[in-house]
Amino acid sequence: MDTKLTRRQFLKLGLVGLGAAAALPARKVFAAEKAPRLVLVGNQNGVSVHKLPDEKSLIIYQIGYNEIVNVYDEVESPAGPFWNPIWYRVWGGYIFSGDVYEVHYKLNSLNTDIRPTGQLAEITVPYTRAMFYSPHKGWIPEYRLYYGTTHWVMDVVTGPDEKPWYKIKDEINSVMLAVPSEHLRFVTDEELQPLSPDVPLGKKRIEISIMFQRLRAYEYDNLVFETKISSGGLTPIGTYHIQTKMPSKHMGNGYVTSDIRAYELVGVPWNCFFEMEKGIATHGTYWHTNFGTPMSAGCINMTMADAKWVYRWTTPVAAPEDWQKHGFGTPITLTKD
């Protein structure tokens, strides 16, 4: 029996097959088939992997500080905590999402268009090591810089691997360090354009509830933005005005060190200082995502995206080249309830 198909028969059967396939319901894509997300452990005590998405369930193993972890899925746990019930499924169990933050690997092309006053740039890999060049000792490793932090690029130099590196200037101590150029993305001027610039001064305001760990922004008494925050023991109560804005801030003791556990938070992004005596600001946070409960010493911790929105929306308006901008700006009221 001849089982060969003519070309016309083959095409006809192929079209029938396509029609049948189109009629079938879409196949469910399982979490295991998705590319895993990457998170970095920001809690210096590490994070526990539980058998179930519940802090009271059996601990399977520990993941250390600064480890990069594959996340295969996320669940909303009935066990909470109520302010952030999201847990991540990882190898062997579940971790609490508040102890980690999402990171990516994004490499960038060299950019030599650098302002004489410096070009703001952000880290686009989970972390990178800044290096200091000593004429006597050569290249010395110093700060570890983390995903989403911002830094001022001053020049292009040849790094220890003979490739182009960016020379960055530390905001607090003016030390010049070098970072692989592909690990930094220049922040464009367009990204820093002010939001709602036509709303006059006095018609914008921010309200922060310490009880609900919530920030709200208003224009003409209309709510235009709302997000969860993390305050702290030194967070003041009262009405203030944003007085100094800094797109990059070194928070900590100011020491130059390679110790990843030292109190040196280098390149904290999108700072809006409103209480100048204690140095209290809204700012982006890269060491946790446990928003909705107090986590800071006194500042208002926010996601980096939310802090950037507040930075752009509030006054005084900072230009792309401003390391710091001073002025009597948007009012911010903090209440206990």
N, C-alpha and C positions, 0 to 999 in steps of 0.2 A: 504493500500500500504506500502510495506516494504522500509523505507528510510535509513536503515543502510548501511554503506559502508564497504566493506571488507578492510583488511589492505593494499592489493595491490592497490585497487582503491584509497584509501586515499593518499598513497605515490605518485601515478601517478598524482593526482590532485595537490598535494603540489609542485611537480616539475614543472608542468605547470604554477602554480601561481608564482613561483620564476622566471621563464623565462619571464613572462609577466611584473613582477616588474622590472627586469633588463632592459627591453626595454623602460620603461617609462623615461622621462627626469628627471634629478635630481631636487628635490624640493628646491626652494630657501629658504635659511636660513635667517630669518629676524633678524634685530639688537636686537629686544626685546628678542629673544631666546638665544642670546649669553650671556656668563658670562660677567658682566660689568667690565671694567677696573677701577682702583682706581687712583685718582689724589689727591694731597695735595695742598691746596691754599698757595702759597708762598708769594703773595703780601700782605704786612702788612695792606693795606687798604681794603683787601678782594676782592671779585670778584662779578661782577654784572651778574645776569642771565637775558638774553635778550629774548624777544619773538622770534626774528629771529637772525641768525648769522651775526649781523650787530650792531656795537656799537651805531648807531643812532636809533635803534629800541627800542620799549618800554621795560623798565626794570621791570621785574616781581618781583624779590626779590634779596636780597644780601646773599652771603655766606661769613662767616667770615674767618679771618686769621687762618691758620693751620687746617682748617676743611678738613676732608676726604670726597671726592665726588665720587659717582658712575658715570662713563661715559658709555653711551649706544651706542654711534656712534660718528663719526667725519665727518665733511664736509669741503670742500674747498670753502670758501665764496667769491663770486665775489666782495663783499664789502671790502675785505682785512682785515687787512692792507697788502700791497703788499709784505713786507718782511716775513710775516708769516700769510697766509690767513686761517689757520686751526682753526676751532671752534669745540667744543665738545658739543654733545647733552646730557643734564642732565635732571633731573626731572623738568618739567615745562618750559624748554627753552634751551638756548645755553649759553656757557661761552667761552671766548677767551682763547685759549690754552696756550698763552704766560705767563699767570698769575698763572699757575699751573704746576706741574710736576708729572710724573707717579711714583707710588710707588707700592710695593708688600708686602705681608706677607709671609716670608719664615723663618721657625724656624730651628735651627741648633742643632746638637748634641754637647755635651761638648767635648772640645779638650784640653788636658793638655800638648801637645807638644809645649811648649813655650820657645823661646830662652831666655837666661839670659839678653840679651839686649832689649827684647820685641818682640812681634809678631804682625805684621800689620793685622788688621781685619777691616771689613766694616759692617755697620748696614744694616740689611736685612728686617726690618719692617718699616712702615711709619715714626714712631719716637719712641724713648724710653727715659726714664728719668734716667739720671745718678744721683747716690746718694753718699753723703759724710758721712762717719761715724765719729761722734764726741763722745769721751768718756763721755762727760757730757750731751749731748742732744740726743744721739743715731743717727739714720739715718736721714739725712737732704736731701731733694730733691734739685738738682742743675740744670745743663744744660739739655736742651732737645736736644737729638742727632738725626739726621735725616737720612733717607734712603740714602744709597750710600756714606755717609761720612766715613772717615777712622780714625782709632784710634790705639794706641799702647797698646796691652794687656801685662801686666807684671806678672799676677799671677791669681790663682783661689781662691776665698774667699766664705764664707757663707753669702748670702745676707739677707735682712730683711725678706724674706719669707722662710728662712731656706733652700733655694735651692742654687746650685752653681751659682755664679756670677763671671764675670771677673773684675779684678782690672785693670783699665786703667790709664795711666799717661798723663796728659794734657801737650801738647808740649810747651806752652808758659809760664806756671807758675808752672809746675811740681806737681800740686795737684793730689793726688791719688783719683780716683772716682771708683764706682762700677756700672756695667751694667749687666742685666740678660744675662747669657751665651747664651741662645737660640736666642738672638737678634743680635749676632755677628757671622760673617763667616770669618774664617782665610783666608787671601789672600795667595795663594800658590806661591812657588818660580817660578813655570812654568809660571804663569801669568805675572811675571815681567821680563821674559827673553827679552833682547834687540831685537828690530826689525832692520833688515838689518844691522847687526853688521859688515859685510864685506865691506860695503861702507866706504871708508876712510874719515877721517876728511877733511873738505873742499869741499867734493862732496855732502854733504847734506846742505840744506838751507831751511829756512822758510820765506815766504813773507806774510805780512798782509796788506790788503787794508782797510783803515778807511772808505773811501767812500762806498765801497761795503760790508763792515763788513764781510770780508772773509779771511780765512787763507788757504794758499796753502803750501804744502811741496814738495820739489824737490830732486831727486837723479840724478846726472849727467845731470841736466837740464830737466829731465823727471818728469812730475807731477805724484806723487804717492798718494797724499791725498789732499782733499779739504773739507772744512766745513764752516758753518756760525759761526760767533762769535759775542760777544757784547763788545765793547770797552767803554771808558768813557772820561770825560773831561781832566783827567790827563795822558791819554795815550800818550807816547812820539812818536815823529817822528824821524826816523833815523835807523842806523844799529847797532845792539848790538849782544852780544853773551850770550847764556845761561850760567850762572855762578853758580847757586845753585839750586838743585832739592830736593824737599821734598815731600814724598808721603802723608803726613798729616800735615796740618798747621792750627793753631788757629789764625784766623784773627779777629781783634777787639781790645778792650781795655784791655783784659786779666783779667777782673774781674770774680770772681766766683759768679754766680747768677742763680736764677731760673726764671728770667724774660725772657720770650720768645721773647720779643720785644727789648731787650738790644742788643747793637752792639757787639755781641759775636758770630762769625761764627766758631764754633768748628769742627775740623776735615775736613776742606776744602781739597779735594783730588787732588793729581797729579799736584803739583805745579812746574813750571819751571821759576825761577826768572831770568830776563835778564837785568833789570834796578834796581840796588841795592840801589841807593840813595833814591828813592821813594818807593821801594819795589813793583815793577811792575812784574807780572808773568802771564803766561797762567795757567789756573787751571779749575778744574771741578766746576760746579755750580748746587746747589740743590734748590735754592730759586726762580728760574724762568726758562722758556724755550723760552724766547722771543728773540732768537738769530736772528741776521740780522739787529739789530738796537742798538744804544748805551744804555747800562743799568748799567754799572759799574762806579766806581769812576775813575779807570784808568787801572785796570788789564784787561786781555783778558779772558772774560767769555766764557766757552765752555760746551758742555754736558760732563758728567762724563766719558762716553765711549771715546769721542774724546780726552779729556784731557789725559786720560790714554794712548791712542795711541801715542800722542806727547811725553809724559813722557818716554815711552819705546823706541821710535824711535830716540830721540835726545841724544846728549852727553852733559856733562859727563855721563857715564853709572853708574847708582846707583844699588848697590847690594840689595837683599831683606831685609837685616838687617840695611840698612842705613837710619837713621832718616833724614840726610841731606848729600848731596854729592856736593862737590865744584870742580870747574875746569873751564877751558876756553873751552866752548863747542860750540854747533851748532849755526851758525849765524842766526839772525832773523832781518829782515828788515821791518819797518813799514812806509807806505807811505800814503799821503793824498788821492791819487787817487786809 
